[in-house]
Amino acid sequence: QVQLVESGGGLVQPGGSLRLSCAVSGIIFAFNAMGWYRQAPGKARELVATITRSTTNYADSVKGRFTIPRDNAKNTVYLQMNSLKPEDTAVYYCSYSTYWGQGTQVTVSS
């Protein structure tokens, strides 16, 4: 059974940083691509970043501010978010194939 469990969301001031974690079970984690998505109120879910075994891709809106490292020994993928802006406020979801985590709220506000 595939499970994805996110953690690390919260309230942060503009310009601040947060690191989201996604613990994955039920797959051979090291061999699989992972992604982070987000959904702001009233908006469609959008892709934030993806990582394969060695390649990363980012939405234009987060390039240079977010990174998506993974720790295969811990079956965990992260989303390191720096220089956060109010428009980054959203529920963030970890994804593998057709599976989704429960989401974690990130709020950027002063």
C-alpha positions in Angstrom: 0.0 0.0 0.0 1.5 3.3 -1.1 1.4 6.1 1.5 2.7 9.6 1.4 2.7 11.7 4.5 3.6 15.4 4.4 4.8 17.6 7.3 6.4 20.9 7.9 3.9 23.5 6.9 3.0 26.5 8.9 2.9 30.3 9.1 5.9 32.2 7.9 6.7 35.9 7.2 7.5 37.0 3.7 11.1 36.4 3.0 11.3 33.5 5.4 11.9 29.8 4.8 10.2 26.5 5.4 11.1 22.9 4.6 8.4 20.4 3.8 8.9 16.7 4.2 7.1 13.8 2.5 7.7 10.4 3.9 6.9 7.6 1.4 6.2 3.9 1.9 5.0 1.1 -0.2 7.2 1.7 -3.3 10.9 1.3 -4.2 11.5 4.9 -3.4 14.9 5.4 -4.9 13.7 4.3 -8.4 10.8 6.6 -8.7 10.0 10.2 -9.6 8.4 12.4 -7.0 6.6 15.7 -7.2 5.3 18.6 -5.1 2.1 20.4 -6.1 0.2 23.2 -4.5 -3.4 24.5 -4.5 -4.3 28.0 -3.5 -7.9 29.0 -2.5 -10.0 29.3 -5.7 -7.2 28.1 -7.9 -6.4 24.9 -9.7 -3.7 22.6 -8.3 -0.3 23.4 -9.9 3.0 21.7 -10.3 5.8 23.2 -8.1 8.7 20.8 -8.6 9.6 17.3 -9.6 12.6 15.0 -9.1 13.7 11.8 -10.8 16.7 9.8 -9.8 18.9 12.8 -10.7 17.0 15.5 -12.5 14.9 18.3 -11.1 12.4 20.6 -12.6 10.7 23.7 -11.2 7.8 25.9 -12.0 8.9 29.3 -13.2 7.3 30.9 -10.2 9.6 29.1 -7.8 12.9 28.8 -9.7 15.8 30.1 -7.7 13.8 30.0 -4.5 12.7 26.3 -4.0 14.6 23.1 -4.2 13.5 19.5 -4.1 16.1 17.3 -2.5 15.5 13.6 -1.7 17.0 11.2 0.9 16.7 7.7 -0.5 17.9 6.2 2.8 15.0 7.8 4.6 12.4 7.3 1.8 11.8 11.0 2.0 11.5 13.9 -0.4 11.7 17.5 0.7 10.7 20.9 -0.6 13.0 23.5 0.7 11.3 26.9 0.3 13.3 30.1 0.6 12.4 33.8 0.0 8.8 33.0 0.5 6.1 35.3 -0.9 2.5 35.8 0.0 1.5 34.2 -3.3 3.2 31.0 -2.2 0.3 30.5 0.3 -1.4 27.3 -0.6 -1.9 23.7 0.5 1.2 21.7 -0.6 0.8 18.1 -1.8 3.4 15.4 -2.3 2.8 13.1 -5.3 3.9 9.8 -6.7 2.2 8.5 -9.9 -1.5 8.7 -9.1 -1.0 8.9 -5.3 -1.3 12.0 -3.2 -0.5 12.9 0.4 -3.0 14.6 2.6 -1.5 18.1 2.1 0.1 20.6 4.4 -0.9 24.2 4.7 1.7 26.9 4.0 0.7 30.5 4.8 3.0 33.4 4.0 1.9 36.5 5.8 3.2 39.3 8.0 
